Amino acid sequence: MGRAEMRKAAQKGGKGGRRGAAAGAAAASGKKRFIDYPRFGKTGVRRWLPSWRVWLSAFMVCFAAGVGTFFYLYQTTQIPQLKDLVQDQNTIYYWADNTEMARKGETNRQIVELKDISPNLQNAVISAENETFYTDNGIDFKGMVRAVYLMAKGGQTQGASTITQQYVKNAYLNQEQTLSRKLREFFITLKLNQKIDKKEILKGYLNTSWFGRGANGAQAAAQAYYGVDAKDLNLCQSAMLAGLLKGAGYYDPSITGNHERAVDRWKWILDRMVITNNTTAEERAKCTTFPDPIPHKTSANMNGEISYLIDTANKYVATKDPSITQQVIDKGGLKIYTTFEKDKVDALKKAVDGVKAETLDPQKRPDNDKFIQFGSVSIRPGDGAIVALYGGDGVENGHFDNNADASGVQVGSTFKPFVLATAMQVGVQTAKGDDGKPKRISADSRYLADDMSQIRKPDGSLVIGDDGKPYRQKNEDAGKRGYVSLRQAMQWSYNVPFVQLNQDVGGQNVADIAVQMGIRKDSLTDPKTPTFPLGTSTISPIRMATAYGTLAASGKEADPYSVTKVEMNGVDRPGFKKPDVKQALEPAVADNVTDVLVNVAKNGTGSKSNGLGRPVAGKTGTTDENKSAWWVGYTPQLVTSVGMWREDPSNHVRLSLNGTGGKESVHGGDIPTEVFTRYMRDALANEKKMDFPSPSPIGSEVDSSGAPVSPTATATPTTTATPSATPTQQPTNGNQPQPGNNGNQPQPPVPTQGSCVPGVDCPVPQPSPTKNHPGPTNSCTLLLGCPTPQPTTQPTDTPTPTKSGKSTPTATGAAQGG
């Protein structure tokens, strides 16, 4: 730029002129820059855009750096020796006091030559995992990029695609999922593919792969699943084993729920073998029957309850740290510290075994006493630590399912406290408080308890059954109980009051409260069904103990946990801090429900728990057709659930408990409560007796529509009164069992017209009724449950007479009781 141009630029003024002047000054100075940036002689945006020379220079520098780094990493990467990849390690489990509980992973691997592995298995694995194995370069670049992308996003990486990459992944399975580790895998894969024969790679892969059942390698897998050497595997067996490599926990057919999935994958692999020319259509056609594996054999140190404790701990670890899979655990190198207390585990097993020995006789009663299952869990309320569990008879006896975490077993009337807690915390939709919200009620509220009563919606309309007719709810016995308090209804586990209360509260509200208390949402049935409050949901013993623990801890919910610390190769893994405690219920609500359940344990269906000799709260549960029986009880220090059911292990069909132990029927207040009492007596032997908190008043008495007027009751305004039918039974002695209860628990006698039972149905003496509260015409002032006077005409909800003269309901509910 000459002087004239510089002068013109200066005359333009502003920033542009000054920049031009500065550029001109730089040019005039005669100095040349090594990197022309910002660009000389350019103005505006172009001044800041790099020239093609700068772009080319930057590319060449980066390319050279990349090539150098690649060459350096390739040269310095060492190929691991096979013997270094299969060093035996144990995963060690510890009791709560840090003493050793068990070890897993001891020498279930044997290195064999490729010639000692059946060609059927080799071909099945190649067809299923990597059909181009013998021709590819060992790298799936798309898979690598996808894995790095997912890792950068913080998600889980996907498995390697080629057999070579999977072999390398086996070598570094216990290391962190980091970018540096992925790079090392990449370079090892390149070297393996360049320097080692494909058959050697296949040998290494088949000797280091995890097949489930603790088996690492083809030889261990062949023995674990079929009891043969790897060289003797036939085509059908090989296709099944090859399917396990995609995920043994998902495709092991011996695991409950996996069989159909395993068969589908087995067929797919056989078809792929034909397509990839790794077998002929004629050979494939011979595999018509799925080769079910032999029963799982476990080491002696897994006997008794140990296998179930380890199963529970492993599931918890995998939930908290998904990178610690069962494959990682089986490979070893971990230390897992649990919450299980050995003395309590032993005490629980002793209690179950003792009751079984005294009650069951499969030789004498094979049709009734076989296939009896128990599942039990003991948890510290307010903390969530699982201190003991009973999962079954032991794997050594062929029982592999963990009953403590069982699914599919209905919980019966042990669900009713969730309905009562909801009514106290959320309120009933049939009455409004001063704030216009649903009115919160107390346990003194009275509901109709007559058998076969119709159920009404909050607006007063009848609930309609599946048959299109008015729905009627059964109790476990056929008595006409009249109106009873919810406290009494819980004491004797009447169904009708809680089915009606569930309608008044709203089934979805009950479901929400149950989840807040610790029940898993996916274990609940449809809350819109009339029988939802009767425990048609299938909740595990672990979660039932958790929810009742919320009551024991004055409303504080603590998620259950079984592991306090995990070390991997000597380094603590994060994420195993004790779960935070949440306030799920108001303390007054929880304490009032506990007070009701103390009455159940002391005076009601759970009276066998009086043998414990200390304050106990709890609830019995018995399901329709007597297919399961429960007791969930607690003291301030410990909550324990006990479930009992019959199940044929060959088809997992649940059978009735009727006739078990020589009893006409088995109820929750019978065998399950006996197990609880024996266990808790030992488990709490060294702990002082403690009382439950005195409950603060909660809610008000809000009686169901049709209840006799009392000085304290608030009648429900929105529903139509439903008078109880005239009782047909004669009064019985208070210690005699009623029909349907089968002698398991004494029931209150059925009141006749104008009579009641002192201490159960009769009220305490009351002042003379005022003009605003006219009293009944019979001999007692009703407060808690005497039957109401009957109308002179037959009510519309009376059962329809049949030709035989018997009353038949138009629709009935399950007679699940306590």
N, C-alpha and C positions, 0 to 999 in steps of 0.2 A: 504494500500500500504506500503510494507516494504521499508527498506532503499535501497535494491538492485533495486527494481522497480523504486524508486524515482531517483536513479542514472542513470538508463537507460533512463528515460524520460528526464532528464536534458541533457543527451548526444545527444538526437535528435535535440536539439536547436530549434530556430524559435519560432513562436507563440504557436504552438501545444505543444512544450516542456515546454514553460513557463506556459501555462494553466495547463498542467499536474502537473508541480511543485507546482503551486498555489493550485491545488486541493489536492495534497499530503500534502502540508503544512497545509491546512485546516483540513485534516483528522488527521494529526499528532497533531494538537492542541487539538483534542478531543472535539470540540464544535459541537453540533447538532442544525440544523436550524429548525424553526417551519414549514416553507414551503420549501421543497426541490426544489428550482428553482433559478437560473439554476441548473440542476440536478447534484448531486454529483457522481463523478466517471465516468461521460460520457464525450465524446469528440465530436467535430464537430457538425453536425446538431442535433444529438440525445441529446446533452447537453441542447438544447433549446426547444425541444419538451416536453410539459407537460406529466407527467406520468398519468396512469389511475386513480391513487388516487387523483391527482390534479383535473382531469376532474370530477370525481365523487363528490369531495368536492364542486367544483364550482356549479355543477348542484343542489346539495342539498341545498346550500345557496340560489341560485336564486329561486328554487322551494318554499322554505320556505318563502322567501320574497314575492313571487307572491301570495301564498296562504294567507299570512297575509294581503297583500294589498287588495286582492279580498274580504276577510272576512270583513275587515274594511270598504271598500266602500259599500259592501252589507248592513252592519249593519247601516251605517250612512245615506244611501240614503232614503229619505222620499218619499212616494207615494203622489203625489199632489191630492187634493180633487177636484172633478168635479166642485164644485162651484167656486174654485179658478182659474179654467181654462177658465171660460166664463165671466170674468169681462168685462163689456162694456167699450170700449175705442173708441175715435174718431180719425180719420186721418183728420188733419186740413190743409187747403190750404190758402195761403196768397197772396194778390196782391203784385205788385212790391214795393209799399210803406209800406209793412209789416202790413197792415190792413187785417182783416180776410175776406176771400172770401167765403169759404164754409166748411162744415164738412161732413164727410162720416162715416158710420159704427155705426149709432145710433140704438141700440136695435133691430137688425134684427135677433134675436135668441130667441128661447123659449125651455127650457129644458122639455122634456117629458119622461115618463116612456116607457120601451121597449114594454109594452103591447099596448101603444098608437102609435106605429110605425107599419105599415102594415107588416105582415109576408112576403108578396111579396117583399118588399124592403129589408128586412133582408136577405132573401134567394138570391136575386139578387146581393147584395153587397158581400156576402160570395162567391158566384159562380164566380164573376168577380175579386175579390181582394185576396181571401185566402180560397180556398175550403177545406183545412185541419184545418180550424180555431178551431173547437171544439176538435181536437185531438192533435194538435202540442203543443210545449212548448213555443210558442210565439216568438221564435228567428229564424231568417234566418241567419245562421252563414256565409254562402257564401256572402250574401248581405252585411253584416257588414264588412267583410274583404275587399270586393270590394270598399265600401264607404270610409274606412280608407285609402286604397291604392290610390284612386283618390284624396282624400283630401291631402295626402302627396305629390302628384304630382302637387298640385295647381289647379286641375280641380274641376268642380262642382260635388257634391256628388249626387248619385242616390237616389230615394225615397226608403223608407223602404218597405219590402215585405209583412210582415204579418200585419193583422189588429191590433194586439196588439202593434207592433212597430209604426204603423201609428198613433195610438191613443196617444202614448207617444210623437211622433213627433209634434202632434198638440199642446201639452202642452208647447213645447219649441220653437215654430215656430219663435218667434221674436228674439231668441238668435243667437249668432254668430255660423257659421259653423266651430267649432273647435273640436279637438280631445277630450278635456275634456268634451265637451257637448255630444259627441257621447258615451263616456263612461257612463255618467249619464243616457242617454237614455237606454243603455244596461242594467244597473242595475235596473232601474225602470221597464223595461219590465220583467226582471226576477221576481221581487217582485210582480208585477201585476199578472203574470201568476200563482204564487205560492199562493198568499193570496186572490185574488179576483176571483169570479165566472166568467166564460166566458160570461155569459149573461150580467153581469155588465160591462165587458170590451166592449162588442158590443154596449151596451147602451151609454157608454161614447164616443165611436167612432162616432156613428151616431148623437150624439148631438154636437160634436165639429168639424165635417168635413165641409169643404168648398165646396159648390155646384155651385158657381158662382152667378151672379146677386146680390151680396152682402149678400147672404144667408149662414149663418153658422148653420148647423144642419138640420136634416131631416124635422122638422116641418116648419121651415122657407123656405126650398127648396120646399116643397109640395105647400105652399101658393104662392111662387114666380113664379113657373112654371105652376101650374095647378089650383090654387085657391081653393085647398081642404086641409083638415087636413091630416097629415101623416098617420093616421090610415085608411084613406079611399082610399089610392092609390091602383090602380089595377095593375095587372101583367105587362101590357104594359107600363104604366107610370113608374113603379118601375124600369124596365130594362133601361129606358132612363135616369132616375136620377142616377142609379148606374154607368152608363157610364161617368157621369160628374166627378166622383172622380179621374179619371186618368188625368184630366185637363179640367176644365170647359171652359177656354178660347179657348180650342181646339175642344171641343165637344158640346158646347152649340149650338143647331141647329138654334137659332135665330140670331146668329152672321154670317155676310156675309162670305160665303165660307166654312162654317162648316157643312151645312145640310147633304150633301152626306156622309161625314165622320161620323157624328152622327148616321145616319141610319145604316151604316155598323156595328158600334160598338153595337148598339141596337140589331141587329140580332145576333151578336156573343154572347152577354150575354144571350139572350133567349136560344140559342142552348147550351151554357154552363150549364144553369140551368137544362136542360133535362139530359145532360151527368152526372151531379153531383147529380141527383135525387132530385133537389130542386123544380122541377115542373114536370108535366107530358107532354108527347108529345101532348095530346089532348088539354091541357090548352095553351101550346105554340102555337098551330095551330090557336088559336083564335086571336092572335096578327098579323093580316094581314096588318093593316094600321098603319104607324108610328104616335105616339101621339104627334103632334106638340104642343108646349107649348103656353100658352096665351101670349099676348103682354107684354113686359117688363114694369112694373110700377116703376117709380122712385119717390123719395121724392120730395116735393115741392122746396127744396133748390137746386135741380139739374136742374130746369127749365131754359128756355132761352138759352144763350150761355154757361152757367156754366158747363154743362155736357161735352161740347166739349173742353173747356179749361182744365177741369180735365182729360179728355181722353188724350189730348196732353201731359200734364204734367206726367201722369202715364206711358205713352209709353217712354218718355224721361228718367224717373227714372229707369224703367226696363232695358233700354239699357245701362245706365251707371253703374247700380248695379243689376245684374241679380238675386241676392238673394232677392231683394225686388219685389216679385211677386204680382199679383193682390190679391192673397189670403192673403199675408202679409198686404197689404194696407187695405183690407176689415176688417181684424181683428183689425186694429187701432193701436194707439200709435205713429203715425208719425206726423211730422210737415213739410210741403212741401212749400217752399218759391218760388214763380214763378216770371216770368218777365212781366206778363200781367198787363197792366195799365188800370184801370177801366174806366177812361174817354174816352180812345181810343176804348176800347171794346164797350162801349155804343154808341160812335159816329159811329162805323162801322155798328152796328146793326141798328141804326137809318137811316143810308144812304141806306142800303139794303131794309129795311122795307118801307122807303119812296118811293123809286123807284118802288118797287113792287106794292104798293098801287096805284100809279099814272099810272102804265103801264098795270098791269095784271087785268083781270076780269074773273075768272074761271066760274062764273055763266053765263056770256054773251058769253064767248068763251071756253066752256069746252073742246073742241078738240084741243085747241091751248095753253091755259093759265094754264092748270093743269100740275102738276108734274114738275114745273120749279124749278131748283136747283141753288143755289149760293154757291160758296166757295171762301173765301177771307182770306188773311194773310197780316199782316203789320209787317215789320222787320226793325231794325236799321242797315243800311249798315255799314260795317267795324267793327261791333260788333257781330251781329247775334242774338241779343235778339228779341224774338217774343213779340211784345207789344200788338197786338190785332189779333183776328181771328174771322171769321164768319163760323160756321160749319153747319148751317141748321136752320130749323124752330123751333127746340126745341124738346126734347124727350116727352114733354107733348102733342105735336101734332103728335106723332108717328114717328118722324124722329130720328133715332138712329145712322146712319152713320155720321161720322165726315167729312164733305165736304172739310174742310181745308186741310185734309190729303187724299183726294180722289185719287183713282187709276182708270185707265181705261178711263179717259177723255183726248182726244187728245188736244194738245195746239196750233195747227195751226201755223200761221205766227209769233207768238211770239218766235218761234225757230230761225227765220232768223238772228237775231243779233249774234247768236253763229257761224253761217257760216261766217259772215263778220269779226268777231273777229278772227276766225281761218285764214282767208285769210290775215289779217294784221299781225298776229303773226307768222304763219307758212309759208305762201306764197303759190303761185300757182305752180303746177307742169308743167304748160304750158310755163313757162318762167324761165330763170336762172339768178341769180344775178352775180355780179363780183366774188363772192366767190364760184360759182358753185351750190349754194343751190337754192331751189324754191324761186322765187322773191316775196317779200312782197309788197302788193298793197295798194293803198289808195282808199278812197270812191269816188274819181273822175274817177276811172276806168269805162269803158263803156261796157255794155253787151246788147245783143239783148233782147228786151222785147215784141216781137210780139207773139200774142196768137198762140198756136198750133205749136210752133217751135220745130224742132228736137233738140235733146241733144247729144252732142259728148263727148267722153272720152278724157282724156288728149292727147292721141296719134292721135286724129283726127277722129277715127272711131266712127260710130254711136252707141249710146246706143240702145240695142234691148229690146223690151218689152216682157211681158210674152207670148204674142201670136206669138213671133218669128219675129215680124215686127219692123221697126224703131219706137222708142218711141217718142211721141210728148207730150209736156207739155202745159196744159191749164193755162191761166190766169183766173181771176174771171170775167173779161169782155173780149169781143172779139176784142178789138181794136188792130190796128197795130201801135205799139209805136216806132218802129225803135230801134236804139241804145241809151240807156239812161245811165246815171251814176248810180253807186250803191247807191248813196245818194238818187237819184230820185226813184230808184227801191224800196228802203225801204220806202220812203215817201208815195208811192201809193201802196205798198205791191204787186208788180208784182211777179209772181211766176217764170216765165221763167229764169230771170237773176240769181236767187239764186239756182235753180236746176242746171244750167250750172256751176255756181261758185262752188257748192258743188262737182261736178265732177272734176273741175280743182284743187280744194284743196285736195280732198280725203275725203270721208265720214267718214272713221275711225279717221282721224285727227280732224274732226268736233266733233265727239263723245268724243274724248279724251279731247278736250278743254272744252266742255260742262260739263264733269265730274269734271275737274279742277275748274270750276266756281261754282260748288255746286250741279249739277244734279246727281241723283243716277243712277248708271250704269244700274241697273236692270229695270229702267223705260224707257230705250231707245229701240226703234225698231232696226231692222237690218240696220246698216249704209250703207250697199251696195245697198239698194233699191233707185231708182231714186227720190222717194218722201220723203226720209228721211229729207231733209232740210225744208220741208213744215210743219213740226210739227205733223207727224203721231205718235210720241211718246206720252205716257200717263204719264205726269209729274204732281205731286201734286202742288197745290197753294203754299204750304210751300217751295218747292224746286224751283219753278219759281221765287218767291220773293228772295230767297237766291242767285240764279245765277245773277239776275239783280242787286242785292245788290253789287255783285262783280264789276259790271260796275260803280255803283254809288260811290264806294270806291276806284276808280282809280286802279282796278285790284286786290285788297285785298279780298280774299275769307274768309268769317267767317261762320263756320257751324252754323245752327240755333239751338238755345237752349231755353228752356222754364222754367228751374228750376235753381236756384242759390244756394240753400242749402236744405239739408234734415236732420232732426233730428229724431232719433229713440229712444224712451224712454229717451229723454233728451240728447242724445249723438249725436254729428255731425257725419254723414257718410262721408267718403272720396270719392273723385272722381267727385265732382260737381263744380270744378273750371271752369271758363269760357273757352270755346275752344280757342285754339291758332289760330291766324290769319295767313293765308298763302298768298304769292304773286302768284296769279294764272295767271294773265296777266301782261304784261308790262304796266306801267302807261299810256304811250302814246297810246297804243292800246285801253285800256279801255276808255280813255278820248275821243279818236276819234270816237269810237262807240257811246258813249254818245252824242257827237256833232251831229251825224247822227240821233239819236233818239230824240234829241231836235227838230230837223226839222220835224220829224214825228208828234210830239205832237203839234207843233206850226202851221205847214202848211199842214200836211198830214191827214192820216186817224184818227189820235187821236186828232183832233183840238178841240173836246169838252172839253179837259183838259185845254184849255185857260181860262175857267171860274175860275180856281183856282187862277189866278192873280199872279203867281210867276213862275220862270223857272221850267219846267217839261220836263223830257225825258221819252219815253216809246214806246211801240209797241202794235198794235192791232193784234188779231188773230181770224180767222174764219175757221172752218174745213169743209171738204167735206160733202155735204148734209145739211150743216148748223146745225150740231148736237151739236156744242159748240161754244161759243164766249168768247174771252178773251181780257183783257187789263192788261198789267203789266207796271206800271209807277213808277217814283221815282223823288224825289228831293234830294239834298245832305243830308238831315236829315232822310228821311223815304222812304222806298220802299214798294209798295203795289201791290199785284196781285189780280185780280178779274176774276173768271171763272164763266160761266153761261152755263147750259145745261138742257135738259129735260130727265127725267128718270122715267119710270113706276116702283114704288117701289115693285110691286107684282112679277116682273120678272127681274128687273134691266136691262131692255132693253132701250137703249138710242134712243130718238126720235128727229126728226127734229124740229128746232126752227122756221121754216117757218110759218108765220101766228101769231106768238106770239106777244101779245100786239097790234094786228090788223095790224102789219107790214108784208109786203110781205116776208121779211127775216130780221133776226137780225144779226148785225155785231159787232165785238169787239169795234168799234168806237162809238157804240150807247149806249146800256144800261150798259155794264160793265164800259165804260169810265165815264158815268154819276155817277155811284156808287162811283168810285174812286174819282172823283172831289168833290162830296159832303162830303165824309169822310175826305179827306185830308184837305179840307177847315176848318173843325172843329179840326182835329188832330193837325194842324200846326198853329192854330189861335194865339197861344202865342209864336211862334218861328219866328225869323227874316227871311226875304227873303234872300236867298243865291244863288249866281251864281255857276255854275259848273266850274271846272278848265278849263282854256284855253288849248285846246289840242296842244301838240307839233306835228310837222309834222311827219308823219309815212308813210313808203312805197312810192311807185311811181305809176303813172297811167299806168296800164297794161291792155290794152283793149282786150276784147274778139276778136277772129279771125273774120274778116269780117267787123270790125268797120271802119268807115271813118277815114282816116289819119288826125291827128291833130298835131300841133307843139310839144305837150308834151307827146303824147301817144307812147307806145312801143308795137308794134303789136305782138301778140302771134305767135311764129314761127312754132309751131308743128301741128296746126289744119287747116283744110280746111275752107276757107271762106264760110259763109252761108248768102247770101244776103236775106234781108227781102222781103216778098211778097208785091206786090202792094196793098196799102190800098184800101179798098172798101167803107169805111164809109166817109161821108161828115163831114167837121169840125163842131163842135158844140160849143155852148157857154161854156166858161170855168166854169160856175157855175152849169151846168146841169149834173146830174148823168149819168153815162154811163150804158149800158146794163150789167146786172149782178151785179151791185152795189146797185140797188134797192133803190136809194135815200138816202142812209145812209151817204155817204161822197161825196163831189164834187171831180170829177176826172179831170185831165188835158184833154183838148180836143184831139181828135185823129188827128194827123197831116196828111195833104195830101201831095202828091208828091211836093217837092220843097217848102214847107211852114213849119213854126214852131211857137211855142207859146212863146212870150217873157217871160222871167223869169223862164221858165220850160224847154223848149227844145232848144230855140235859145241860142247861145253862146254870151259871151260878145265880143265887137269888137276886132278883132285880126289884127296884121300886115299882109300885103300882103304875100301870101304863097311864099316860095322860090322854087327853082328848085328841092330841095330835098323833099319838101312836097307840091306837086301840090294840088291846091284847087279844090273843086267841081265846077261844071258848073252852079249850081243854084244860087239863090240870096244871100245865107248866107254861111259864113264860118263855117263848122260844128265843134263843139267841144264836145257837150254833148248829142245830140240825134236826129238831123234831119235825116230822112230816107235816106238811100243810094240810088244812082241811080240803077234802075232795069236792069237786063240783057235782051237782046232781045230774048233769048230762055228761055223756062220754066225750072226753077231749078229742080233738081232731088227730092228735098224734098217737092215739092208741093203736097197738099192733092190729093188723087186719086178721080177723078170725078165719081159719081154714075150715075145710069140710070136717076135719077131725075134731074141731073145737079148740085146737091149740092156737096160740098167738104166734104169728110169723112176722118178722120185721120185713119192711120193704127194702131196706138196704142196711148192711151192718158193717161195723168197723172191726179191725183185728182186736182180739181180747188179750192184748199184751198187758201184763201187770207186774207186780213186784214180787 
